[in-house]
Amino acid sequence: MTKQQAISVTTPMTQDLPKEKFDELETFIDQMETTKGALIEILHKAQNLFGYLPRDVQLFVARKLGIPGAEVYGVVSFYSYFTTKPRGKYTISCCMGTACFVRGADKIIERLKEILGIESNEITEDGLFTLIDVRCIGACGLAPIVKVDEKVYGRVKEEELEDIINTYRLLEGKK
């Protein structure tokens, strides 16, 4: 493998990102009264526009704000809300915080992996679901918790998981 081939294999090229979305992000940034202290807000907007924050988007934000790309990446990699990889239409979050773990979250996530046929931080083949494990959702009284986008399912039992997943598959006309 040549050095050029190695680079293209290990560094995803994001040249196919729509220019219109960059334009919209630029307009959003330009219309801000001040960008001082607005990095997280701008990254939220960027992720809403693109669905994730690939390197090109992070560098665009860094250039617009006049800050190092490493600073942007530091924020993106610190907060679990941000992702550098595309996600499925629905994001399934399984809480692995102490209360949830003690109440069987490890079994819940293993069953979700089995049902979906993926590991954590992967997308199902049909592009519908991404499974992530999170440290804490903040509703410990409802442990164990599974969240699909913003909908919280509390006191989840393994035998309920297929019905939860099928609810979203049916919305898409798939089962």
C-alpha positions as MATLAB code, in Angstrom:
seq = 'MTKQQAISVTTPMTQDLPKEKFDELETFIDQMETTKGALIEILHKAQNLFGYLPRDVQLFVARKLGIPGAEVYGVVSFYSYFTTKPRGKYTISCCMGTACFVRGADKIIERLKEILGIESNEITEDGLFTLIDVRCIGACGLAPIVKVDEKVYGRVKEEELEDIINTYRLLEGKK';
ca = [
       0.000    0.000    0.000;
       1.373    3.399   -0.930;
       1.504    6.249    1.567;
      -1.317    8.048   -0.323;
      -3.527    4.956   -0.152;
      -2.827    4.618    3.586;
      -3.869    8.209    4.180;
      -7.136    7.819    2.283;
      -7.963    4.623    4.157;
      -7.302    6.043    7.628;
      -8.524    9.595    7.050;
     -12.154    9.741    5.918;
     -12.616   12.314    3.182;
     -15.640   14.515    3.757;
     -15.560   16.422    0.480;
     -19.138   15.326   -0.167;
     -20.530   17.532    2.603;
     -23.101   19.943    1.148;
     -21.856   23.489    0.568;
     -25.330   24.792    1.454;
     -24.906   23.486    4.995;
     -21.553   25.237    5.342;
     -23.223   28.399    4.041;
     -26.031   28.044    6.586;
     -23.529   27.488    9.394;
     -21.519   30.506    8.272;
     -24.653   32.669    8.244;
     -25.528   31.435   11.742;
     -22.066   32.348   13.043;
     -22.005   35.699   11.233;
     -25.369   36.692   12.711;
     -24.231   36.096   16.293;
     -23.801   39.237   18.335;
     -20.540   37.782   19.658;
     -18.836   34.433   19.178;
     -16.887   34.749   22.422;
     -17.934   31.792   24.555;
     -20.268   30.472   21.830;
     -18.282   27.428   20.670;
     -20.668   24.855   22.158;
     -23.715   26.632   20.730;
     -22.057   26.748   17.300;
     -21.102   23.070   17.489;
     -24.702   22.181   18.393;
     -25.887   24.071   15.308;
     -23.246   22.387   13.146;
     -24.176   18.921   14.394;
     -27.866   19.638   13.805;
     -27.046   20.685   10.242;
     -24.612   17.898    9.305;
     -25.762   15.147   11.678;
     -22.226   14.812   13.041;
     -19.000   16.813   13.301;
     -16.414   15.496   10.859;
     -12.927   17.020   10.737;
     -13.799   19.423    7.899;
     -16.690   20.904    9.877;
     -14.543   21.259   12.997;
     -11.818   23.038   11.021;
     -14.389   25.316    9.381;
     -15.670   26.333   12.829;
     -12.116   26.860   14.086;
     -11.269   29.119   11.129;
     -14.491   31.123   11.508;
     -13.818   31.661   15.217;
     -10.083   32.219   14.842;
      -9.196   29.454   17.289;
      -7.012   26.348   16.957;
      -8.626   23.241   15.500;
      -7.338   21.354   18.539;
      -9.503   23.529   20.784;
     -12.604   22.663   18.769;
     -11.679   18.968   18.745;
     -11.112   19.096   22.521;
     -14.679   20.273   23.072;
     -16.123   17.812   20.527;
     -14.300   14.858   22.065;
     -15.100   15.878   25.663;
     -18.888   16.095   25.418;
     -20.740   12.847   24.705;
     -23.501   14.729   22.867;
     -21.130   15.485   20.000;
     -20.126   12.814   17.520;
     -17.503   12.693   14.801;
     -19.222    9.788   13.048;
     -22.572    9.685   11.272;
     -25.407    8.278   13.357;
     -28.531    6.351   12.518;
     -31.909    8.045   12.321;
     -32.589    7.060   15.935;
     -29.964    7.113   18.671;
     -30.474    4.564   21.408;
     -28.675    5.503   24.609;
     -28.271    2.932   27.334;
     -27.400    4.423   30.715;
     -24.438    2.708   32.338;
     -24.343    4.910   35.456;
     -24.076    3.244   38.844;
     -27.821    3.008   39.589;
     -28.594    1.619   36.135;
     -25.639   -0.758   36.169;
     -26.612   -2.155   39.576;
     -30.115   -2.752   38.198;
     -28.954   -4.684   35.136;
     -27.919   -2.154   32.480;
     -25.083   -4.461   31.422;
     -27.643   -7.108   30.434;
     -29.834   -4.465   28.747;
     -27.030   -3.212   26.512;
     -25.910   -6.743   25.630;
     -29.476   -7.602   24.597;
     -29.717   -4.399   22.531;
     -26.470   -5.340   20.755;
     -27.948   -8.759   20.023;
     -31.276   -7.396   18.722;
     -29.642   -4.699   16.584;
     -26.664   -6.787   15.447;
     -24.189   -4.013   16.286;
     -21.749   -2.958   18.970;
     -21.790    0.358   20.841;
     -21.111    3.387   18.620;
     -22.140    1.555   15.459;
     -25.012    2.051   13.025;
     -27.395   -0.724   12.010;
     -27.168   -1.873    8.405;
     -30.467   -0.189    7.533;
     -29.204    3.131    8.957;
     -32.061    3.347   11.458;
     -30.242    2.960   14.769;
     -27.041    3.926   16.522;
     -26.410    2.366   19.922;
     -24.400    4.271   22.503;
     -23.665    3.705   26.146;
     -23.733    6.823   28.289;
     -22.403    7.456   31.791;
     -25.557    8.929   33.313;
     -28.902   10.159   32.040;
     -29.803   11.687   35.391;
     -32.992    9.832   36.224;
     -31.589    7.250   38.621;
     -34.983    6.533   40.186;
     -36.065    5.039   36.850;
     -33.049    2.715   36.497;
     -32.273    0.961   34.243;
     -32.918    3.546   31.541;
     -32.895    3.368   27.756;
     -33.415    6.546   25.772;
     -34.367    6.675   22.095;
     -33.525   10.186   20.966;
     -35.344   12.238   23.633;
     -37.880    9.588   24.744;
     -36.944    7.993   28.060;
     -37.888    4.404   28.855;
     -37.527    3.715   32.576;
     -37.277    0.489   34.568;
     -36.624   -1.323   31.296;
     -36.663   -5.101   31.231;
     -34.812   -7.193   28.640;
     -38.085   -8.654   27.343;
     -39.384   -5.134   26.498;
     -36.477   -4.195   24.242;
     -37.719   -5.824   21.026;
     -41.067   -4.017   21.354;
     -39.277   -0.703   21.884;
     -37.100   -1.256   18.798;
     -40.047   -2.461   16.719;
     -41.983    0.727   17.558;
     -39.371    2.695   15.607;
     -39.051    0.126   12.838;
     -42.810    0.310   12.309;
     -42.608    4.111   12.050;
     -40.245    3.536    9.133;
     -42.336    0.754    7.625;
     -39.698   -1.878    8.425;
     -39.809   -4.885   10.700;
];
